[in-house]
Amino acid sequence: MRGKGGEFEVLLDGRVLFSKKAAGRFPDPEEILAMLPASG
């Protein structure tokens, strides 16, 4: 999906897990992985 004006968001089921605009930076991969629900 294309962003607008430098926006970058990570979404899961329509919920924003990370917003570059809100944080002012890109996330670390480990940071995103820690936000994901455990699969099992």
mmJSON file of the N, C-alpha and C atoms, coordinates in Angstrom:
{"data_MODEL":{"atom_site":{
"group_PDB":["ATOM","ATOM","ATOM","ATOM","ATOM","ATOM","ATOM","ATOM","ATOM","ATOM","ATOM","ATOM","ATOM","ATOM","ATOM","ATOM","ATOM","ATOM","ATOM","ATOM","ATOM","ATOM","ATOM","ATOM","ATOM","ATOM","ATOM","ATOM","ATOM","ATOM","ATOM","ATOM","ATOM","ATOM","ATOM","ATOM","ATOM","ATOM","ATOM","ATOM","ATOM","ATOM","ATOM","ATOM","ATOM","ATOM","ATOM","ATOM","ATOM","ATOM","ATOM","ATOM","ATOM","ATOM","ATOM","ATOM","ATOM","ATOM","ATOM","ATOM","ATOM","ATOM","ATOM","ATOM","ATOM","ATOM","ATOM","ATOM","ATOM","ATOM","ATOM","ATOM","ATOM","ATOM","ATOM","ATOM","ATOM","ATOM","ATOM","ATOM","ATOM","ATOM","ATOM","ATOM","ATOM","ATOM","ATOM","ATOM","ATOM","ATOM","ATOM","ATOM","ATOM","ATOM","ATOM","ATOM","ATOM","ATOM","ATOM","ATOM","ATOM","ATOM","ATOM","ATOM","ATOM","ATOM","ATOM","ATOM","ATOM","ATOM","ATOM","ATOM","ATOM","ATOM","ATOM","ATOM","ATOM","ATOM","ATOM","ATOM"],
"id":[1,2,3,4,5,6,7,8,9,10,11,12,13,14,15,16,17,18,19,20,21,22,23,24,25,26,27,28,29,30,31,32,33,34,35,36,37,38,39,40,41,42,43,44,45,46,47,48,49,50,51,52,53,54,55,56,57,58,59,60,61,62,63,64,65,66,67,68,69,70,71,72,73,74,75,76,77,78,79,80,81,82,83,84,85,86,87,88,89,90,91,92,93,94,95,96,97,98,99,100,101,102,103,104,105,106,107,108,109,110,111,112,113,114,115,116,117,118,119,120],
"type_symbol":["N","C","C","N","C","C","N","C","C","N","C","C","N","C","C","N","C","C","N","C","C","N","C","C","N","C","C","N","C","C","N","C","C","N","C","C","N","C","C","N","C","C","N","C","C","N","C","C","N","C","C","N","C","C","N","C","C","N","C","C","N","C","C","N","C","C","N","C","C","N","C","C","N","C","C","N","C","C","N","C","C","N","C","C","N","C","C","N","C","C","N","C","C","N","C","C","N","C","C","N","C","C","N","C","C","N","C","C","N","C","C","N","C","C","N","C","C","N","C","C"],
"label_atom_id":["N","CA","C","N","CA","C","N","CA","C","N","CA","C","N","CA","C","N","CA","C","N","CA","C","N","CA","C","N","CA","C","N","CA","C","N","CA","C","N","CA","C","N","CA","C","N","CA","C","N","CA","C","N","CA","C","N","CA","C","N","CA","C","N","CA","C","N","CA","C","N","CA","C","N","CA","C","N","CA","C","N","CA","C","N","CA","C","N","CA","C","N","CA","C","N","CA","C","N","CA","C","N","CA","C","N","CA","C","N","CA","C","N","CA","C","N","CA","C","N","CA","C","N","CA","C","N","CA","C","N","CA","C","N","CA","C","N","CA","C"],
"label_alt_id":[null,null,null,null,null,null,null,null,null,null,null,null,null,null,null,null,null,null,null,null,null,null,null,null,null,null,null,null,null,null,null,null,null,null,null,null,null,null,null,null,null,null,null,null,null,null,null,null,null,null,null,null,null,null,null,null,null,null,null,null,null,null,null,null,null,null,null,null,null,null,null,null,null,null,null,null,null,null,null,null,null,null,null,null,null,null,null,null,null,null,null,null,null,null,null,null,null,null,null,null,null,null,null,null,null,null,null,null,null,null,null,null,null,null,null,null,null,null,null,null],
"label_comp_id":["MET","MET","MET","ARG","ARG","ARG","GLY","GLY","GLY","LYS","LYS","LYS","GLY","GLY","GLY","GLY","GLY","GLY","GLU","GLU","GLU","PHE","PHE","PHE","GLU","GLU","GLU","VAL","VAL","VAL","LEU","LEU","LEU","LEU","LEU","LEU","ASP","ASP","ASP","GLY","GLY","GLY","ARG","ARG","ARG","VAL","VAL","VAL","LEU","LEU","LEU","PHE","PHE","PHE","SER","SER","SER","LYS","LYS","LYS","LYS","LYS","LYS","ALA","ALA","ALA","ALA","ALA","ALA","GLY","GLY","GLY","ARG","ARG","ARG","PHE","PHE","PHE","PRO","PRO","PRO","ASP","ASP","ASP","PRO","PRO","PRO","GLU","GLU","GLU","GLU","GLU","GLU","ILE","ILE","ILE","LEU","LEU","LEU","ALA","ALA","ALA","MET","MET","MET","LEU","LEU","LEU","PRO","PRO","PRO","ALA","ALA","ALA","SER","SER","SER","GLY","GLY","GLY"],
"label_asym_id":["A","A","A","A","A","A","A","A","A","A","A","A","A","A","A","A","A","A","A","A","A","A","A","A","A","A","A","A","A","A","A","A","A","A","A","A","A","A","A","A","A","A","A","A","A","A","A","A","A","A","A","A","A","A","A","A","A","A","A","A","A","A","A","A","A","A","A","A","A","A","A","A","A","A","A","A","A","A","A","A","A","A","A","A","A","A","A","A","A","A","A","A","A","A","A","A","A","A","A","A","A","A","A","A","A","A","A","A","A","A","A","A","A","A","A","A","A","A","A","A"],
"label_entity_id":["1","1","1","1","1","1","1","1","1","1","1","1","1","1","1","1","1","1","1","1","1","1","1","1","1","1","1","1","1","1","1","1","1","1","1","1","1","1","1","1","1","1","1","1","1","1","1","1","1","1","1","1","1","1","1","1","1","1","1","1","1","1","1","1","1","1","1","1","1","1","1","1","1","1","1","1","1","1","1","1","1","1","1","1","1","1","1","1","1","1","1","1","1","1","1","1","1","1","1","1","1","1","1","1","1","1","1","1","1","1","1","1","1","1","1","1","1","1","1","1"],
"label_seq_id":[1,1,1,2,2,2,3,3,3,4,4,4,5,5,5,6,6,6,7,7,7,8,8,8,9,9,9,10,10,10,11,11,11,12,12,12,13,13,13,14,14,14,15,15,15,16,16,16,17,17,17,18,18,18,19,19,19,20,20,20,21,21,21,22,22,22,23,23,23,24,24,24,25,25,25,26,26,26,27,27,27,28,28,28,29,29,29,30,30,30,31,31,31,32,32,32,33,33,33,34,34,34,35,35,35,36,36,36,37,37,37,38,38,38,39,39,39,40,40,40],
"pdbx_PDB_ins_code":[null,null,null,null,null,null,null,null,null,null,null,null,null,null,null,null,null,null,null,null,null,null,null,null,null,null,null,null,null,null,null,null,null,null,null,null,null,null,null,null,null,null,null,null,null,null,null,null,null,null,null,null,null,null,null,null,null,null,null,null,null,null,null,null,null,null,null,null,null,null,null,null,null,null,null,null,null,null,null,null,null,null,null,null,null,null,null,null,null,null,null,null,null,null,null,null,null,null,null,null,null,null,null,null,null,null,null,null,null,null,null,null,null,null,null,null,null,null,null,null],
"Cartn_x":[0.846,0.0,0.899,0.532,1.32,0.999,2.039,1.858,1.643,1.335,1.125,2.034,2.864,3.666,4.634,5.214,6.188,5.578,4.288,3.647,4.065,4.246,4.588,3.916,3.043,2.355,2.385,2.482,2.38,1.028,0.196,-1.162,-1.332,-2.173,-2.56,-4.06,-4.789,-6.253,-6.877,-6.333,-6.872,-6.42,-5.633,-5.138,-3.708,-3.401,-2.058,-1.138,-0.113,0.886,2.01,2.338,3.415,3.128,3.347,3.191,4.473,5.077,6.29,5.978,4.806,4.423,4.352,3.753,3.622,4.966,5.781,7.054,8.191,8.044,9.105,10.292,10.094,11.186,10.607,11.463,11.07,11.262,10.477,10.627,11.794,12.326,13.296,12.498,13.04,12.312,11.929,12.841,12.565,11.396,11.284,10.212,8.847,8.771,7.517,7.222,8.233,8.026,7.513,7.986,7.542,6.073,5.544,4.15,3.172,3.677,2.823,2.358,1.123,0.646,1.421,1.618,2.306,1.435,2.045,1.282,1.562,0.573,0.823,-0.205],
"Cartn_y":[-1.162,0.0,1.234,2.197,3.418,4.361,4.984,5.979,7.362,8.312,9.69,10.595,11.36,12.363,11.8,10.653,10.074,9.304,9.04,8.265,6.807,6.18,4.765,4.212,3.247,2.633,1.122,0.459,-1.0,-1.303,-2.043,-2.357,-3.855,-4.237,-5.627,-5.646,-6.291,-6.361,-4.976,-4.01,-2.658,-1.803,-2.365,-1.636,-1.168,0.078,0.618,0.117,-0.634,-1.09,-0.073,0.584,1.571,2.636,3.879,5.0,5.815,5.916,6.727,8.188,8.626,10.02,10.32,9.424,9.635,9.497,8.517,8.257,9.135,9.629,10.455,9.652,8.349,7.472,6.186,5.416,4.085,3.119,2.043,1.075,0.129,-0.43,-1.515,-2.788,-3.709,-4.956,-5.7,-5.732,-6.432,-5.789,-4.492,-3.747,-4.192,-4.34,-4.785,-6.227,-7.078,-8.484,-8.626,-7.778,-7.834,-7.428,-6.66,-6.211,-7.265,-8.239,-9.238,-10.261,-10.71,-11.721,-13.023,-13.727,-15.019,-16.021,-16.733,-17.772,-19.102,-19.912,-21.161,-22.129],
"Cartn_z":[0.0,0.0,0.0,-0.797,-0.896,0.255,0.759,1.806,1.208,2.047,1.612,2.423,1.764,2.453,3.468,3.193,4.106,5.258,5.196,6.26,6.166,7.308,7.371,8.615,8.416,9.546,9.403,10.527,10.582,11.202,10.45,10.895,11.067,12.007,12.196,12.451,11.567,11.677,11.819,11.074,11.088,12.253,13.148,14.33,14.064,14.36,14.154,15.267,14.855,15.824,15.97,14.856,14.879,13.835,14.188,13.28,13.254,12.074,11.928,12.232,11.806,12.048,13.546,14.311,15.757,16.475,16.046,16.724,16.209,14.96,14.388,13.885,13.694,13.259,12.704,12.026,11.589,12.756,12.807,13.898,13.638,14.705,14.589,14.328,13.516,13.25,14.531,15.506,16.767,17.516,17.391,18.051,17.497,16.185,15.555,15.924,15.879,16.235,17.663,18.571,19.97,20.103,19.157,19.218,18.669,17.926,17.316,18.361,18.249,19.198,18.999,20.085,20.01,19.264,18.358,17.647,18.306,18.351,19.038,18.867],
"occupancy":[1.0,1.0,1.0,1.0,1.0,1.0,1.0,1.0,1.0,1.0,1.0,1.0,1.0,1.0,1.0,1.0,1.0,1.0,1.0,1.0,1.0,1.0,1.0,1.0,1.0,1.0,1.0,1.0,1.0,1.0,1.0,1.0,1.0,1.0,1.0,1.0,1.0,1.0,1.0,1.0,1.0,1.0,1.0,1.0,1.0,1.0,1.0,1.0,1.0,1.0,1.0,1.0,1.0,1.0,1.0,1.0,1.0,1.0,1.0,1.0,1.0,1.0,1.0,1.0,1.0,1.0,1.0,1.0,1.0,1.0,1.0,1.0,1.0,1.0,1.0,1.0,1.0,1.0,1.0,1.0,1.0,1.0,1.0,1.0,1.0,1.0,1.0,1.0,1.0,1.0,1.0,1.0,1.0,1.0,1.0,1.0,1.0,1.0,1.0,1.0,1.0,1.0,1.0,1.0,1.0,1.0,1.0,1.0,1.0,1.0,1.0,1.0,1.0,1.0,1.0,1.0,1.0,1.0,1.0,1.0],
"B_iso_or_equiv":[0.0,0.0,0.0,0.0,0.0,0.0,0.0,0.0,0.0,0.0,0.0,0.0,0.0,0.0,0.0,0.0,0.0,0.0,0.0,0.0,0.0,0.0,0.0,0.0,0.0,0.0,0.0,0.0,0.0,0.0,0.0,0.0,0.0,0.0,0.0,0.0,0.0,0.0,0.0,0.0,0.0,0.0,0.0,0.0,0.0,0.0,0.0,0.0,0.0,0.0,0.0,0.0,0.0,0.0,0.0,0.0,0.0,0.0,0.0,0.0,0.0,0.0,0.0,0.0,0.0,0.0,0.0,0.0,0.0,0.0,0.0,0.0,0.0,0.0,0.0,0.0,0.0,0.0,0.0,0.0,0.0,0.0,0.0,0.0,0.0,0.0,0.0,0.0,0.0,0.0,0.0,0.0,0.0,0.0,0.0,0.0,0.0,0.0,0.0,0.0,0.0,0.0,0.0,0.0,0.0,0.0,0.0,0.0,0.0,0.0,0.0,0.0,0.0,0.0,0.0,0.0,0.0,0.0,0.0,0.0],
"pdbx_formal_charge":[null,null,null,null,null,null,null,null,null,null,null,null,null,null,null,null,null,null,null,null,null,null,null,null,null,null,null,null,null,null,null,null,null,null,null,null,null,null,null,null,null,null,null,null,null,null,null,null,null,null,null,null,null,null,null,null,null,null,null,null,null,null,null,null,null,null,null,null,null,null,null,null,null,null,null,null,null,null,null,null,null,null,null,null,null,null,null,null,null,null,null,null,null,null,null,null,null,null,null,null,null,null,null,null,null,null,null,null,null,null,null,null,null,null,null,null,null,null,null,null],
"auth_seq_id":[1,1,1,2,2,2,3,3,3,4,4,4,5,5,5,6,6,6,7,7,7,8,8,8,9,9,9,10,10,10,11,11,11,12,12,12,13,13,13,14,14,14,15,15,15,16,16,16,17,17,17,18,18,18,19,19,19,20,20,20,21,21,21,22,22,22,23,23,23,24,24,24,25,25,25,26,26,26,27,27,27,28,28,28,29,29,29,30,30,30,31,31,31,32,32,32,33,33,33,34,34,34,35,35,35,36,36,36,37,37,37,38,38,38,39,39,39,40,40,40],
"auth_comp_id":["MET","MET","MET","ARG","ARG","ARG","GLY","GLY","GLY","LYS","LYS","LYS","GLY","GLY","GLY","GLY","GLY","GLY","GLU","GLU","GLU","PHE","PHE","PHE","GLU","GLU","GLU","VAL","VAL","VAL","LEU","LEU","LEU","LEU","LEU","LEU","ASP","ASP","ASP","GLY","GLY","GLY","ARG","ARG","ARG","VAL","VAL","VAL","LEU","LEU","LEU","PHE","PHE","PHE","SER","SER","SER","LYS","LYS","LYS","LYS","LYS","LYS","ALA","ALA","ALA","ALA","ALA","ALA","GLY","GLY","GLY","ARG","ARG","ARG","PHE","PHE","PHE","PRO","PRO","PRO","ASP","ASP","ASP","PRO","PRO","PRO","GLU","GLU","GLU","GLU","GLU","GLU","ILE","ILE","ILE","LEU","LEU","LEU","ALA","ALA","ALA","MET","MET","MET","LEU","LEU","LEU","PRO","PRO","PRO","ALA","ALA","ALA","SER","SER","SER","GLY","GLY","GLY"],
"auth_asym_id":["A","A","A","A","A","A","A","A","A","A","A","A","A","A","A","A","A","A","A","A","A","A","A","A","A","A","A","A","A","A","A","A","A","A","A","A","A","A","A","A","A","A","A","A","A","A","A","A","A","A","A","A","A","A","A","A","A","A","A","A","A","A","A","A","A","A","A","A","A","A","A","A","A","A","A","A","A","A","A","A","A","A","A","A","A","A","A","A","A","A","A","A","A","A","A","A","A","A","A","A","A","A","A","A","A","A","A","A","A","A","A","A","A","A","A","A","A","A","A","A"],
"auth_atom_id":["N","CA","C","N","CA","C","N","CA","C","N","CA","C","N","CA","C","N","CA","C","N","CA","C","N","CA","C","N","CA","C","N","CA","C","N","CA","C","N","CA","C","N","CA","C","N","CA","C","N","CA","C","N","CA","C","N","CA","C","N","CA","C","N","CA","C","N","CA","C","N","CA","C","N","CA","C","N","CA","C","N","CA","C","N","CA","C","N","CA","C","N","CA","C","N","CA","C","N","CA","C","N","CA","C","N","CA","C","N","CA","C","N","CA","C","N","CA","C","N","CA","C","N","CA","C","N","CA","C","N","CA","C","N","CA","C","N","CA","C"],
"pdbx_PDB_model_num":[1,1,1,1,1,1,1,1,1,1,1,1,1,1,1,1,1,1,1,1,1,1,1,1,1,1,1,1,1,1,1,1,1,1,1,1,1,1,1,1,1,1,1,1,1,1,1,1,1,1,1,1,1,1,1,1,1,1,1,1,1,1,1,1,1,1,1,1,1,1,1,1,1,1,1,1,1,1,1,1,1,1,1,1,1,1,1,1,1,1,1,1,1,1,1,1,1,1,1,1,1,1,1,1,1,1,1,1,1,1,1,1,1,1,1,1,1,1,1,1]
}}}
